[in-house]
Amino acid sequence: MIRSVIVGSGSYLPKNIVTNDDLAKTLDTSDEWIIQRTGIKQRHIADEGETTADLGEKAARAALKDANVDVADIDLIILATSTPDNTFPATSVNIQHRLGMKHGAAFDMQAVCSGFVFALTTADQYIRCGQARRILVIGAETFSRILDWDDRTTCVLFGDGAGAVVIESQEGVGVTADRGILSSHLRSDGSHKEKLFVDGGPSSTGTVGHLRMQGREVFKHAVGMITDVITAAFDATGLDVADIDWFVPHQANKRIIDATARKLNIPSQKVVLTVDMHGNTSAASIPLALAAAVDDRRIKKGDIILLEAMGGGFTWGSVLLRW
């Protein structure tokens, strides 16, 4: 059977770092308050004029280099983002042009913080049905542009960044020893919209709007929803927690990550954690965490990796793969 194998990863973070102490200069907050509730110490913020396409392009080039693949070998680009450069065209098309790619196709995918999991699952379907051989999957966000910087309950949580992977078609035999994506499970429930949303848009207000969140409600639902799709991954593959080498969750909040790991009995030493240094970078958070763990050689060829995310909508999903 055909498997979708990750053969390269890359990332990019804006050079501008904003610490909790920096935020405390203009907000009624403190480093201690933010760390206690979120685990976040700092976040990267895009410079004025630095767009999602800028970040995504740099992460894409890093992933292509890591995979030793030329852009001519890419059939499709899928960009997960909630902060596009323009209402249209798709920001992925901008990245496609910047990379010098005039063949194939490119499109954006919007599932908020679950975007990378949704994009990776979509890419897997393209590869498994023979519609593409190599795909560049990117998660890139400039969430700083949709934050209300007077709202200490939300603006301290998020940051900007981009991560990318190259996946390619390889033959497997249909067992969990195969490299590549072994299972994926996606969910959504629009009844939770008011718990996490942006209060603007072209068709409603004609403005970009700002992010609004009912933090306690999000936390209340997060662990159960995440556990649901992880259990589904184990049921589909016959694997269990003991088989997992690395758990790479969406980096939203350390308390959510810790609670999920405890509920599933995943040892803390198997959890890849970057939220402390990146904040919540939405669709970019999982590929950023993957790239960090690959760069420092924690993730190695043959490792079983569990990805999960939950985002506004609500959307949530998991991907289980062998590196």
Beta strands, then each sheet from edge to edge (+ up, - down):
strand 1: 2-12
strand 2: 17-19
strand 3: 42-44
strand 4: 76-80
strand 5: 105-109
strand 6: 134-142
strand 7: 160-171
strand 8: 180-188
strand 9: 196-198
strand 10: 211-213
strand 11: 246-249
strand 12: 304-311
strand 13: 315-322
sheet 1: 1+ 7- 6+ 4+ 5+
sheet 2: 2+ 3-
sheet 3: 8+ 13- 12+ 11+
sheet 4: 9+ 10-
end
